[in-house]
Amino acid sequence: MEPVVALVVAAGSGTRLGGNVPKALREVGGRPLVLRSIEALAEGGVDRALVVVAPGLEPAFEGVLADAPVPSACVAGGAERQDSVRAGLAAIAGDPGLSRSVFVLVHDAARALVPAAVVRRVIDALRAGAVGCIPVVPLVDTVRRVTPSGSTVVDRAELCAVQTPQGFVRARLEEAHRVVAERGIAVTDDAAALEVLGETVALVEGSREALKVTEPIDLMVAEAVVRSRS
């Protein structure tokens, strides 16, 4: 069976989180976020990981990745998230050990506590024939659409929050990122890039434990999740 490769995006500076280390190297329960992410991905069925980091920070991450449960390496990212993903895809294509992969999972290092079951659901959907697959959770808050003329309530039953890892047939994701780059289209996630090609994205059940660590309060919640698991 072809290896499943994870592209872990860890190039963010973490300005809103604060601190004097990159966000992906901040610890939760005594372990860096990026390492916890790779551990969850590996438990869910990922065979290799490539971590995209801010240029110049490769040495800081390489020491952490030595403890990863699957072979893991670093590559320098770009100015925007889609630049970083594109750089990671190029690195996969150029590595003989990774280029055999048919499927690639793109994961935010900040979603370090994603349950392995979510990872497995994404991989299973790809093996069942999906070109792209994303985990989602229903919204629980009331949502309003705000415009210059006022605001209106949006039916939350028609909405969901999107998480990672997002899984794809690698060749189609590479094509999607090539097209959005050529057209100058800004996308906030990889599923949106795939949809530019007219592809349909499958949905699977996500988890509220897969919160994205962005602000200090998120670290507090993540610590609570880790304690509850132990």
C-alpha positions as CSV (number, residue, x, y, z in Angstrom):
1,M,0.0,0.0,0.0
2,E,1.3,3.5,-0.9
3,P,2.6,5.5,2.0
4,V,0.4,8.3,3.3
5,V,2.4,11.6,3.8
6,A,1.4,14.4,6.0
7,L,2.3,18.0,5.3
8,V,2.3,19.7,8.7
9,V,2.1,23.5,8.4
10,A,4.1,25.1,11.2
11,A,5.3,28.4,9.6
12,G,3.1,30.7,11.6
13,S,4.7,33.2,14.0
14,G,2.0,32.8,16.7
15,T,1.8,36.6,17.3
16,R,-1.6,36.3,19.0
17,L,-0.4,33.6,21.2
18,G,2.6,35.5,22.5
19,G,5.8,34.0,23.9
20,N,9.3,33.9,22.6
21,V,9.2,30.6,20.6
22,P,7.4,29.7,17.4
23,K,3.8,28.6,18.1
24,A,4.3,25.1,16.9
25,L,7.1,24.6,19.4
26,R,5.0,25.8,22.4
27,E,4.4,22.9,24.8
28,V,1.1,21.4,25.9
29,G,1.3,18.8,28.6
30,G,5.1,19.0,28.3
31,R,5.3,18.2,24.6
32,P,5.6,20.6,21.6
33,L,2.5,21.2,19.5
34,V,4.2,20.0,16.4
35,L,5.3,16.8,18.0
36,R,1.8,16.1,19.3
37,S,0.4,16.7,15.8
38,I,2.7,14.2,14.2
39,E,2.0,11.6,17.0
40,A,-1.8,12.0,16.3
41,L,-1.3,11.7,12.5
42,A,0.9,8.6,12.9
43,E,-1.6,6.9,15.2
44,G,-4.2,7.6,12.6
45,G,-2.3,6.0,9.7
46,V,0.2,8.5,8.4
47,D,3.6,7.0,7.4
48,R,5.8,10.0,6.9
49,A,5.6,13.7,7.8
50,L,7.1,16.9,6.3
51,V,6.9,20.0,8.5
52,V,6.8,23.4,6.8
53,V,8.5,26.0,9.0
54,A,9.5,29.6,8.7
55,P,12.8,30.0,6.8
56,G,15.8,29.9,9.2
57,L,14.0,27.9,11.9
58,E,14.8,24.4,10.5
59,P,17.4,23.7,13.2
60,A,15.0,24.5,16.0
61,F,12.4,22.0,14.6
62,E,14.8,19.3,13.6
63,G,15.8,18.6,17.2
64,V,12.2,18.2,18.2
65,L,11.4,16.0,15.1
66,A,14.1,13.5,16.2
67,D,11.5,12.2,18.7
68,A,8.7,11.8,16.1
69,P,7.1,8.3,15.8
70,V,7.4,8.3,12.0
71,P,10.2,9.7,9.7
72,S,9.9,13.5,9.7
73,A,11.8,16.3,8.1
74,C,11.6,20.1,7.7
75,V,11.2,22.4,4.7
76,A,11.1,26.2,4.6
77,G,7.7,27.7,3.9
78,G,6.6,31.0,2.3
79,A,5.0,34.3,3.2
80,E,1.4,33.0,3.1
81,R,-0.1,29.7,4.1
82,Q,-0.8,28.6,0.5
83,D,2.8,29.5,-0.3
84,S,3.9,27.2,2.5
85,V,1.7,24.3,1.3
86,R,3.0,24.8,-2.2
87,A,6.6,24.6,-1.0
88,G,5.8,21.5,1.0
89,L,4.2,19.8,-2.1
90,A,7.2,20.6,-4.2
91,A,9.5,19.0,-1.5
92,I,7.4,15.9,-1.5
93,A,7.5,15.6,-5.3
94,G,11.3,16.0,-5.2
95,D,12.0,13.4,-2.5
96,P,12.2,9.8,-3.7
97,G,11.0,8.5,-0.4
98,L,7.9,10.7,-0.4
99,S,7.0,11.0,-4.1
100,R,5.5,7.5,-4.2
101,S,2.6,8.7,-2.1
102,V,-0.8,9.0,-3.8
103,F,-2.4,10.7,-0.8
104,V,-1.3,13.7,1.2
105,L,-2.8,15.1,4.4
106,V,-2.4,18.8,5.1
107,H,-2.5,19.5,8.8
108,D,-2.1,22.6,10.9
109,A,0.5,22.0,13.7
110,A,-1.7,24.2,15.9
111,R,-4.4,21.5,15.9
112,A,-2.2,19.2,17.9
113,L,-4.9,17.3,19.7
114,V,-6.8,16.0,16.8
115,P,-8.0,12.5,17.7
116,A,-6.5,9.6,15.6
117,A,-10.0,8.5,14.7
118,V,-10.5,11.8,12.8
119,V,-7.2,11.1,10.8
120,R,-8.4,7.6,10.0
121,R,-11.8,8.9,8.8
122,V,-10.0,11.2,6.3
123,I,-7.7,8.5,5.0
124,D,-10.5,6.0,4.7
125,A,-12.5,8.5,2.6
126,L,-9.6,8.9,0.3
127,R,-9.1,5.2,-0.1
128,A,-12.8,4.8,-0.8
129,G,-12.5,7.2,-3.8
130,A,-12.7,10.8,-2.5
131,V,-10.4,13.3,-4.3
132,G,-10.5,15.5,-1.2
133,C,-11.8,15.1,2.3
134,I,-12.2,17.5,5.2
135,P,-13.3,17.0,8.9
136,V,-16.0,19.3,10.1
137,V,-18.0,20.1,13.2
138,P,-21.4,21.7,13.5
139,L,-21.6,25.3,14.8
140,V,-23.1,25.8,18.2
141,D,-23.2,29.6,18.4
142,T,-25.7,31.8,16.8
143,V,-24.1,33.3,13.7
144,R,-24.8,36.7,12.1
145,R,-23.8,38.1,8.7
146,V,-22.6,41.7,9.2
147,T,-22.8,44.2,6.3
148,P,-22.5,48.0,6.2
149,S,-26.4,48.2,6.2
150,G,-26.8,45.9,9.3
151,S,-26.7,42.3,10.3
152,T,-28.9,39.2,9.9
153,V,-29.0,35.8,11.6
154,V,-27.7,33.0,9.4
155,D,-29.2,29.5,9.8
156,R,-26.4,27.6,11.6
157,A,-27.9,24.3,10.5
158,E,-26.5,25.0,7.0
159,L,-23.0,25.8,8.4
160,C,-20.1,23.9,9.8
161,A,-16.5,24.7,11.0
162,V,-13.7,23.2,9.0
163,Q,-10.7,21.5,10.7
164,T,-7.6,19.6,9.6
165,P,-6.1,17.3,8.6
166,Q,-7.5,17.8,5.1
167,G,-6.8,14.9,2.8
168,F,-6.3,14.8,-1.0
169,V,-5.2,12.9,-3.9
170,R,-1.7,14.5,-4.1
171,A,-1.6,15.0,-7.9
172,R,-4.9,17.0,-7.8
173,L,-3.9,19.1,-4.9
174,E,-0.6,20.0,-6.7
175,E,-2.6,21.0,-9.8
176,A,-5.0,23.0,-7.6
177,H,-2.2,25.0,-6.0
178,R,-0.6,25.6,-9.4
179,V,-3.9,27.0,-10.8
180,V,-4.7,29.3,-7.8
181,A,-1.1,30.6,-7.9
182,E,-1.3,31.3,-11.7
183,R,-4.7,33.0,-11.3
184,G,-3.7,35.0,-8.2
185,I,-6.6,33.4,-6.2
186,A,-6.3,33.7,-2.4
187,V,-7.6,30.6,-0.5
188,T,-7.8,30.1,3.3
189,D,-7.6,26.3,3.1
190,D,-6.6,23.5,0.7
191,A,-10.2,22.3,0.1
192,A,-11.0,25.7,-1.4
193,A,-8.0,25.4,-3.7
194,L,-9.2,21.9,-4.9
195,E,-12.7,23.3,-5.5
196,V,-11.3,25.8,-8.0
197,L,-10.7,22.7,-10.2
198,G,-14.4,21.8,-9.9
199,E,-13.7,18.8,-7.6
200,T,-16.1,17.9,-4.9
201,V,-14.8,17.7,-1.3
202,A,-16.1,14.9,1.0
203,L,-17.0,15.7,4.6
204,V,-16.3,13.5,7.6
205,E,-16.9,14.0,11.3
206,G,-14.3,16.1,13.1
207,S,-13.8,16.6,16.8
208,R,-14.1,19.6,19.2
209,E,-10.8,18.4,20.7
210,A,-9.1,19.3,17.5
211,L,-9.2,23.0,18.5
212,K,-6.7,25.4,16.8
213,V,-4.3,26.9,19.3
214,T,-4.3,30.6,18.4
215,E,-4.6,32.6,21.6
216,P,-3.5,32.0,25.3
217,I,-7.0,30.7,26.3
218,D,-6.6,28.0,23.7
219,L,-3.5,26.7,25.4
220,M,-5.5,26.5,28.6
221,V,-8.2,24.5,27.0
222,A,-5.6,22.3,25.3
223,E,-3.9,21.6,28.6
224,A,-7.3,20.6,30.1
225,V,-7.9,18.2,27.1
226,V,-4.5,16.6,27.7
227,R,-5.2,16.2,31.4
228,S,-8.6,14.6,30.7
229,R,-7.0,12.1,28.4
230,S,-4.5,11.0,31.0
